[in-house]
Amino acid sequence: MAINLLLLAAFVAVMLLLSFNHGKKQKKIIILGDSITAEASQPPGFISRLKKYLASEGLAEKFEVIGAGIPGNKIYDLHLRLDRDVILANAATAVIYIGTNDIWHKISTGTGTDADKFEEFYETIIHRLKAAKIEVVICTPAVIGEKTDFSNQLDAELLQYSDLIRNIAATNDLKLVDLRRAFLNYNNEHNLDNQSSGVLTNDGVHLNEQGNKLVAEEIWKVVFDTRP
């Protein structure tokens, strides 16, 4: 009789544990961005790498990383699709990686975003996400040209917009992934020939394998508080 009761108690405990584990949901981490993010879900993209890091750390059942990048997007595009792609998707964390096109398109297509409008849209997005109880992590734009002597055409604007994002992070008490600083540091060490591309990017903007690896590592350190 005692053995039967012990077996029954063990069975109930196991069933409760299984039920509890089954009921746990993955935390959705949605990375919102442009073509750089759109390309990142497939190997060797940084989203693909983040998923591998999660699996290697035994965290794949706890977190789900989702890319929500659309080529050509700027800050106001993110604002327009924020409900659909982040809030209604029940994100736990939103990682915002935007700004490259807001700067780059000023010379490539004549359709960039002025700094004051960029900041206004960015602040609105943050307030909407905070109101929805979603953690916000923001990234500085990484690179538009890899020359290390600051002769890239848009270096000054990259500095301006990156400083603006750093200030937004500080003012709103947000986690910051400072990709601009990470890319500058890497190029200063490895781009000894002062190349405009080919070190971390294919074309000065879109990431190659090493660039994706660096972005994945920087996001991992900030979002998951450790190294893979």
C-alpha positions in Angstrom: 0.0 0.0 0.0 2.8 2.4 0.9 4.6 1.6 -2.3 1.5 2.3 -4.3 1.1 5.6 -2.6 4.7 6.5 -3.3 4.3 5.6 -7.0 1.1 7.6 -7.2 2.8 10.6 -5.6 5.8 10.3 -8.0 3.4 10.1 -11.0 1.5 13.1 -9.9 4.7 15.1 -9.4 6.0 14.1 -12.8 2.7 15.1 -14.5 2.7 18.4 -12.7 6.3 19.1 -13.8 5.5 18.2 -17.4 2.4 20.4 -17.3 4.4 23.3 -15.9 7.1 23.0 -18.5 4.6 22.6 -21.3 2.9 25.8 -20.2 6.0 27.9 -20.3 6.3 30.1 -23.3 9.4 31.2 -25.1 10.3 34.8 -24.7 10.1 36.5 -28.1 13.0 38.7 -29.0 12.1 40.6 -32.1 14.9 42.4 -34.0 13.4 45.3 -36.0 15.4 46.7 -38.9 16.1 47.1 -42.6 17.8 44.9 -45.2 20.8 44.2 -42.9 18.3 42.5 -40.5 16.3 40.9 -43.3 19.4 39.1 -44.5 20.4 38.0 -41.1 18.1 35.0 -40.6 20.0 32.8 -43.0 23.5 31.6 -42.3 25.9 33.2 -41.7 23.6 36.0 -40.6 23.6 37.4 -37.0 20.1 36.1 -36.2 21.1 32.7 -37.4 24.1 32.9 -35.2 22.1 34.1 -32.1 19.9 31.0 -32.5 23.0 28.8 -32.5 24.3 30.5 -29.4 21.0 29.9 -27.6 21.1 26.2 -28.6 24.7 25.8 -27.4 23.9 27.5 -24.1 20.8 25.4 -23.5 18.5 28.4 -23.8 16.7 27.6 -27.1 13.5 26.6 -25.2 13.6 29.9 -23.2 14.1 32.4 -26.0 12.9 32.8 -29.6 14.8 35.3 -31.8 12.7 36.6 -34.7 14.0 38.9 -37.5 11.6 41.7 -38.6 13.7 43.4 -41.2 12.5 45.0 -44.5 14.9 46.2 -47.1 14.9 50.0 -47.5 13.3 50.7 -44.2 13.9 53.9 -42.2 12.8 54.9 -38.8 9.3 56.0 -39.9 8.7 52.6 -41.5 9.4 51.0 -38.2 6.9 53.3 -36.6 4.2 52.4 -39.1 4.6 48.6 -38.6 5.4 48.6 -34.9 2.0 47.2 -33.9 1.9 44.4 -36.5 5.5 43.2 -36.2 6.2 43.8 -32.5 3.3 44.7 -30.2 0.7 42.3 -31.6 3.4 39.6 -32.0 3.7 39.6 -28.1 7.4 40.4 -28.1 9.1 40.4 -24.7 12.0 42.4 -26.1 12.4 44.6 -29.1 15.9 45.2 -30.5 15.9 48.2 -32.8 18.6 48.3 -35.4 17.9 51.2 -37.7 19.5 54.4 -39.0 21.7 53.3 -41.8 19.1 54.1 -44.5 18.1 57.3 -42.8 21.6 58.5 -43.4 22.7 56.6 -46.5 19.6 57.4 -48.6 20.3 61.1 -48.3 23.0 60.6 -50.9 21.9 57.3 -52.6 18.2 58.2 -53.3 17.6 61.6 -51.8 15.1 60.2 -49.3 16.9 60.1 -45.9 15.6 61.3 -42.5 16.7 64.6 -40.9 18.2 64.2 -37.4 15.4 66.0 -35.6 12.7 63.9 -37.3 14.7 60.7 -36.7 14.9 61.5 -33.0 11.2 62.3 -32.8 10.2 59.0 -34.5 12.6 57.1 -32.3 11.3 58.5 -29.1 7.7 57.8 -30.2 8.6 54.1 -30.9 10.2 53.8 -27.5 7.2 55.3 -25.7 4.8 52.9 -27.5 6.9 49.9 -26.7 7.3 50.9 -23.0 3.5 51.4 -22.8 3.1 47.8 -24.1 5.5 46.6 -21.4 8.1 45.5 -23.9 11.8 45.7 -23.1 13.6 48.0 -25.5 17.2 47.5 -26.7 18.6 50.0 -29.3 21.6 49.8 -31.6 23.7 52.4 -33.2 24.1 52.1 -37.0 27.3 50.2 -37.7 29.0 51.5 -40.9 28.6 53.2 -44.2 32.1 52.7 -45.6 34.9 51.0 -43.7 37.8 53.4 -44.1 39.5 54.1 -40.8 40.8 57.6 -41.6 37.3 59.1 -41.4 37.2 59.8 -45.1 34.0 57.9 -45.7 31.5 60.4 -47.1 28.9 59.9 -44.3 31.2 59.5 -41.3 30.2 62.8 -39.7 26.5 61.9 -40.0 27.1 58.4 -38.6 28.7 60.0 -35.6 25.8 62.5 -35.2 23.1 59.8 -35.4 25.0 57.4 -33.2 25.5 60.1 -30.5 21.8 60.8 -30.8 20.9 57.1 -30.2 23.4 56.9 -27.3 21.6 59.9 -25.7 18.2 58.3 -26.3 19.4 55.2 -24.5 20.8 57.2 -21.6 17.7 59.4 -21.3 15.3 56.5 -21.4 17.4 54.1 -19.4 17.7 51.6 -22.2 20.2 48.9 -23.0 22.5 50.0 -25.9 24.3 47.8 -28.4 26.9 50.3 -29.7 27.7 48.7 -33.1 29.2 51.9 -34.4 31.9 51.8 -31.7 32.4 48.0 -32.1 32.9 48.3 -35.9 35.3 51.3 -35.6 37.4 49.4 -33.0 37.5 46.2 -35.2 38.4 48.1 -38.4 41.1 50.1 -36.6 42.7 46.8 -35.6 42.1 44.8 -38.8 41.6 47.2 -41.7 45.2 48.1 -42.1 44.9 49.0 -45.8 42.1 51.5 -45.2 39.7 49.6 -47.4 36.2 51.0 -47.9 34.7 47.5 -47.7 35.6 43.8 -47.4 36.5 43.7 -43.7 33.1 43.6 -42.1 30.9 44.3 -45.1 30.5 43.2 -48.7 29.8 46.7 -50.0 30.5 49.1 -47.1 27.0 48.6 -45.6 25.7 45.0 -45.8 27.5 42.5 -43.5 29.8 39.8 -44.6 30.4 36.7 -42.4 32.7 38.5 -40.0 30.4 41.5 -39.7 27.5 39.2 -38.9 29.6 37.5 -36.2 30.5 40.8 -34.6 26.9 42.0 -34.6 25.8 38.7 -33.0 28.4 38.9 -30.3 27.5 42.5 -29.5 23.8 41.8 -29.3 24.4 38.6 -27.3 26.5 40.5 -24.6 23.8 43.1 -24.1 20.6 41.1 -24.4 21.7 37.9 -22.7 24.3 39.4 -20.4 27.0 36.8 -21.2 29.2 35.6 -24.0 28.3 32.6 -26.2 
